Structure formats: C-alpha cells, structure tokens
Amino acid sequence: MKTIALVGNPNSGKTTIFNALTGANQHVGNWPGVTVEKKEGVLTFQKEKYRIVDLPGTYSLGAYSEDEMVARDFILIDQPDVVINVVDATNIERNLYLTTQLLEMGTKVIVALNMMDEAEGKKIRIDVEKLSKGLGIPVVPTIASKKNGIEKLIEKSIETINKKQSFQNKIRYGKEIEEQIEIVKELLDSLSLNTKYPYEWLALKLLENDSYIHEMIRNGAESKILGRVQESIDQVAATMMEPELIIVDKRYEFIRHVVKESVKKPNEEVVTKSDRIDKILTHKWLGLPIFALIMLIVYQLTFTIGQDLFGEMVAGGMEVLGEKVALLLINANAPELLVAFISDGLFGGVGAVLEFVPLIMVMYFFIGILEDSGYMARAAYVMDRIMRSLGLHGKTFISMLVGVGCNVPGIMATRTLDSKKDRMIAMLINPFISCGARLPIYLVFIAAFFPKHGGLVLFSLYVFGFLIALLMGKIFSKTLFKGETSYFIMELPPYRMPTIKGILLHMWDKVSSFLKRAGTVIFTVVTILWVLSVLPYGVEPHSSASILGRIGSFIAPIFKPAGFGTWQASVGLFAGIVAKEAVVATLGMVYAGVEEGPGLIMAIQEAFTPLTAVSFMVMTLLYTPCAAVIGTIRRETNSRKWAIFTALYTFLVGWIAAVLIFQVGRFFGLS
Amino acid sequence: MIIEVLKEMADMPVFSKKTLANKFHTNDTVIEQVLKELQRMGCISKEENNNGCNLGCGSCKGCPMASSNGINSFTVTEKGKRIIKNTNLC
C-alpha cells in the first residue's frame, strides 16, 4: 500500500484534510518511544487503497521538539510516497518555512493550499499557478472544512506518486555554502555511513549545526568527519558569517521571492492604531506624566472602591464577628486568657490585617488591567529611558514592578540581568519598592489622618520609595559597583482587551499569598507577641510593664528623633522585620488594650499626629525588609555579607528619612 | 531577512513584532518565527517576565496570566553582536 503523509503547521487544517481523506477509516496510537499521538487511516480511491499518516503539527523540521523529530524522521526514514504539505493560505509566509525544509529533503511534496475561503475573505489573492512554479511542486487550493478541492488533491497526490522523479526548485544558499555542502556530501559518500538520511540533506544539517545530527555522527563510527565539518563551518564563517544563519536567511529569501511573485495582499495600514497610541504613551516627555497620572488614578480608585465601598463593610463584619466569638466563648465559660487571645490577639491582630484585603484586591485588579492590556510594558519602556540616564539597567525597573507585589519575586526577577554589577544594584534597591504587605500600614494611617487624600498620599509613598531606590542605585553605581551598563531590547506586546479571567487570576495570585501569610506567619507572630504582651503573669496586659512593652521601651529611644518613640510603635516596627503585615497586626493587638470602643484607627489618632504618621509611614516604607527578602538576598548573592548590609543600610536610610521628615516638619511648625 | 531583523533589533531600544513586520513587509507571525530562530542560534536571548506569579499550578500552559501581556525583553548576545559587526564590514 502506498503511503501519503500529511504535514503542516498547527491550525493549518491538516486534521480536517486527514478526516476528509480517511473518513471513519482511521485509528489513533502513539509514535514509538515518544508521547506524540500517531493518527493513521486508509483512503480508498478508484479501488486502490492508500495509507494516510497524519504527522504532528509543526512549524519546522528541526530537531527541537518531539513533534518535529517524529515528522522529520518519518519523512526521511519511512519515506512516504508523497507528502501533502497543508499550508494555511491566510498565513502563507510563515507556513512556507516548513515547505522549504521539505524541499531540502528531496521528498515528493505537494501543497494543499487550505483555507482559501478565509484568504479571500481577507482579500489575499494567491496566484496558484505562480506559487506552484515558484516552489516547483504542485499546489492544490482547498477548503477542507467544506471538502472543496479534496478530490483534486487526491488526484494530484497519486499523479505525483506515479511520477518517477520529483521536480522541485532548489533553494540557493550561495556559492560558499553550496561548495561546502558538496565537500561534506562527498565525504559522507566516501564513508558510506550507516544511516537512512540522504547525504545531501545530512551535509546541509551538519553545516546548519543541527544538534541531533551532530550527536548522531558523534556517537557513530565516523565521528572524525565532524572535524572536517567544523573546518567548513569556520571557512564560511571567516569570510561571511555562520553557515546556519546564512542557510536560514536564504530560506526566508526564497519564501519572500515566491510570495512576492504569487501573493497580493491588501495594503496594510503601515501606521497602526497601536503605533499611534504608543506615540503618545511612550512619548519622550509625555510618557512619564501619563504613567504617573494613571498610577494616581489607580490608587485613588483603590481608596474610593476598596475602602469606602468594601473596606468598611469587611471591617464592620470583622468587628461584629469578633464580638460574637468572644461572647460565645464567655458563655461557654472559656478561660479568660483564651477569650483575651481570641478577641485581642486574633481579631485585634490578624483581623486588623484581613480588613485590608478588599483594598489589596481592588489595587491588584487595576494593576492587572494595566498589565493585561499591554500598558505596563510601555511604562517599563518609559522608565527604561530614565533608568539608563541614571546609569542603571532598564531591566531594574522590571524587577521593581514585580517588587510592587512582593520584593521576593522582585529580587528573583533580577536574575535576568547579565552583569553582576547591574544585578547587585537591582537587588539592593528592590526593598525600597513598596510591596503589598506594607499596604495595610499606609491604609491604617491614611484612614486615621488623611482620609480625603488617600489616593494622593498612597501614590506619593510609592513614588518616594521609587525615588529613594533610584538615588541609592545611582550612589551604588558610582561607588560599590562601577562599570558599564549593558543594554537590552524591550518588546512592546500588542494592545488587547484584558480578560476577566486573567485579571481575576492576577488578583487572586496576590491576595492568596497575602492571605496565606496572614494565616501562617502573621498568626505565629501575633501569637508570640500576644504571649509576650501578657507576661509576666500579673501585669496589665498590653502595657509597657509586659515583656513586649519592655522590649518596645528598650528600642523606643532610637525612634524618638523621628517622632514615634513609643514602645507600641517600636514593637510594631520590630515585628515588621519578620513580616511587614505584622506591623498592623501588632499595632492592632497592642492598641486593643485601649479597647472601650475606638478601635485601631482611633487609637492611632490618639498615639500619632499627622506629622509623626507621615514619618512612621516613610520609616515602614524604607526600613529593613522582611526576613523572607533578606533570606532571598542572601541566597541570590550567595553572601551573608550582602544580606546583613541590606538589612542595616535600609534601616539607616529609613531612619534618616523619617527623622528628616519629622524634624523639618517640626521646624516649619507642622504637627 | 533574519540578518536584517537582527541588525534592526540591535539598533532599537524597543520594538514590537508589528513594527518589525511592517518594516520587512511581512506579518508578525513570521517575525515571531525569525526571533525564535535567532534565539535558537544564540544570536539573541529572551527574558520573559512572569510578574512573579505565585500560583504554583506547576504549568503555565493555557493560563491567561502566562499569556498576559507581560514584559519580555531581548538581549543581543556576543555572537549576535559579532555577526552584526561582520555583516557591517562586508
């Protein structure tokens, strides 16, 4: 039985043609040794039976995936009587790359030019005769979904099978390459290798640096010929460039020539809508203010929707739940300590963090929209120019953007930086980028002192952190890590309408890790701190006489120049080194001692002033990152020294900034 | 065309497949293929940014987050730079 193989790009309609040819006469299995699906069927035409093999969909016939290997080996080793190359007529240029590789194999090929109706719909006019002449093989237009052209395809296939020789146009690789192909081919001829691959194709693949073929020869008896092949490669590379590049380039040149002669496409808009939008969004002077404005709107919306709409609802719900649980425990005669732990520790601490989940959700919802729409890549490009002008690598901004979610992946994202200098700077400044865990701290203080300007204050904090990061980056590039900055090219993805699923997943990614930490790290921290806040036995819980109070009182003088030298604030900052969410949880717990009504925000209003609130927020923005970040820096730099350095220098920067804000503010009469 | 695309990329700090496609009178899927070939040959390297996804599903296949418009960047490798230099000399 003669064999007809079907090969084509994914989504070219290959399977539809296979079904049209075989009908119900097909069976599915696996190719030997791989997990690639094998489909075979039988075609009966004019009383003759033909075996039809549907090869895996592939864009090329290299050796870079199992699909490619299966298709290529079947054509070269099993040698079907004819190969039908299914080509998507709407994307002919891309599909013809596979065709060029089939031509190189010297096998009998015919092209099924499929989806002709869609091509016509797109006003793509294809001169089938000219295309056939250009390729040197038969071309049959088909619309497989309507079974149009199938009979003609079968007839042409049988005609081609019965032809003695295949007449194809050869791809010209240029004199230098063709000479070397000939030399290597003769060498292979003289060795009579134990392979079914045609020598001319083998020679081409060796020059193209096909890793699979090189490996095959290396493992064979005639591995010495690889030295001669390398000589050929070097010879061409010395006068021109690497043969593999020339070979691929010539394939594209061949395709362009064939397409130019046979395909007419409607004049595509050269300046697209996307280009016009980019002209504004990535404008040299307008790009940055637009980015700033967009982010300001995002933060403002976060407050308006997150706090005013959902935040208060969740906070109210949490309060009621806390009271109900406490009441339930009292009625059940639960020990006093347990009731205190549940109401002050759990609901006052962990609950205080959970109240901000709606805001975090809303913020990442909007950031998700910006990312999904393709805008964030534009923002990264706008920032890249600024980074470069400061002598920093543009990719540093990408790691900063990731750091907005969490500094740990932000630091991991610096792995894409090639030079050690660029990477070290990017890692050391990433902790200044305000992560999601710090958000509840700002939200508590903003709600307490600046509820009408929430968006603006939040935006200013993010910008301040970013500016400090840039400043430190500049200082590091001039002192600790001198050297040239390497450059990279950024890809601007097409604009697209964000999908709800994508945005919700994005949001859930951030919120779930926040919730996970609230249920694990924060819970543990709160439990330990709560125990410390009620010990030694007999002291007033959550007072300065407790162990926690004494620790806080010991640290507090450090923060006195910054205006928040209380033991509660100090303990909060101390807990923040374990995890930043723990700052609010701790404040919630230690201020739960004031109970009688006011709640955390009112307690904060009593303990802080607007000025000290700002200096406290700036301190939390800049000071020592959480343990996970310090650990990541240690792991990524492979040095304890840099981890300790980061912990200390960020603390110093945060402290200096907080002190400056408080002292300068006080000097100008602010309170 | 592949060499021209490489040269063009080296000259621009930012690009989109569409702009390159317009420049070379082709479509963006061909440019995508060319970029893959350049990557395979070690002339450029691609760095994908997954936005620090923590979902931990084990596979990004079919995930709208993985296919979302993240920030991808390319670097012209030493090999790529050498090829550009050599072709400029030719």
Boltz contact constraints between the chains, C-beta under 6 A:
constraints:
  - contact:
      token1: [A, 91]
      token2: [B, 29]
      max_distance: 6.0
  - contact:
      token1: [A, 93]
      token2: [B, 26]
      max_distance: 6.0
  - contact:
      token1: [A, 93]
      token2: [B, 30]
      max_distance: 6.0
  - contact:
      token1: [A, 94]
      token2: [B, 29]
      max_distance: 6.0
  - contact:
      token1: [A, 94]
      token2: [B, 30]
      max_distance: 6.0
  - contact:
      token1: [A, 94]
      token2: [B, 33]
      max_distance: 6.0
  - contact:
      token1: [A, 241]
      token2: [B, 83]
      max_distance: 6.0
  - contact:
      token1: [A, 241]
      token2: [B, 86]
      max_distance: 6.0
  - contact:
      token1: [A, 244]
      token2: [B, 41]
      max_distance: 6.0
  - contact:
      token1: [A, 248]
      token2: [B, 2]
      max_distance: 6.0
  - contact:
      token1: [A, 248]
      token2: [B, 37]
      max_distance: 6.0
  - contact:
      token1: [A, 249]
      token2: [B, 2]
      max_distance: 6.0
  - contact:
      token1: [A, 249]
      token2: [B, 3]
      max_distance: 6.0
  - contact:
      token1: [A, 252]
      token2: [B, 1]
      max_distance: 6.0
  - contact:
      token1: [A, 252]
      token2: [B, 2]
      max_distance: 6.0
  - contact:
      token1: [A, 270]
      token2: [B, 22]
      max_distance: 6.0
  - contact:
      token1: [A, 371]
      token2: [B, 68]
      max_distance: 6.0
  - contact:
      token1: [A, 372]
      token2: [B, 68]
      max_distance: 6.0
  - contact:
      token1: [A, 372]
      token2: [B, 69]
      max_distance: 6.0
  - contact:
      token1: [A, 374]
      token2: [B, 69]
      max_distance: 6.0
  - contact:
      token1: [A, 377]
      token2: [B, 71]
      max_distance: 6.0
  - contact:
      token1: [A, 380]
      token2: [B, 71]
      max_distance: 6.0
  - contact:
      token1: [A, 381]
      token2: [B, 14]
      max_distance: 6.0
  - contact:
      token1: [A, 398]
      token2: [B, 49]
      max_distance: 6.0
  - contact:
      token1: [A, 398]
      token2: [B, 71]
      max_distance: 6.0
  - contact:
      token1: [A, 402]
      token2: [B, 52]
      max_distance: 6.0
  - contact:
      token1: [A, 405]
      token2: [B, 52]
      max_distance: 6.0
  - contact:
      token1: [A, 409]
      token2: [B, 52]
      max_distance: 6.0
  - contact:
      token1: [A, 416]
      token2: [B, 47]
      max_distance: 6.0
  - contact:
      token1: [A, 488]
      token2: [B, 73]
      max_distance: 6.0
  - contact:
      token1: [A, 488]
      token2: [B, 75]
      max_distance: 6.0
  - contact:
      token1: [A, 489]
      token2: [B, 9]
      max_distance: 6.0
  - contact:
      token1: [A, 489]
      token2: [B, 74]
      max_distance: 6.0
  - contact:
      token1: [A, 490]
      token2: [B, 14]
      max_distance: 6.0
  - contact:
      token1: [A, 490]
      token2: [B, 73]
      max_distance: 6.0
  - contact:
      token1: [A, 491]
      token2: [B, 72]
      max_distance: 6.0
  - contact:
      token1: [A, 492]
      token2: [B, 14]
      max_distance: 6.0
  - contact:
      token1: [A, 492]
      token2: [B, 16]
      max_distance: 6.0
  - contact:
      token1: [A, 493]
      token2: [B, 69]
      max_distance: 6.0
  - contact:
      token1: [A, 499]
      token2: [B, 64]
      max_distance: 6.0
  - contact:
      token1: [A, 501]
      token2: [B, 64]
      max_distance: 6.0
  - contact:
      token1: [A, 502]
      token2: [B, 64]
      max_distance: 6.0
  - contact:
      token1: [A, 502]
      token2: [B, 68]
      max_distance: 6.0
  - contact:
      token1: [A, 505]
      token2: [B, 64]
      max_distance: 6.0
  - contact:
      token1: [A, 505]
      token2: [B, 65]
      max_distance: 6.0
  - contact:
      token1: [A, 506]
      token2: [B, 65]
      max_distance: 6.0
  - contact:
      token1: [A, 509]
      token2: [B, 53]
      max_distance: 6.0
  - contact:
      token1: [A, 509]
      token2: [B, 54]
      max_distance: 6.0
  - contact:
      token1: [A, 509]
      token2: [B, 55]
      max_distance: 6.0
  - contact:
      token1: [A, 513]
      token2: [B, 54]
      max_distance: 6.0
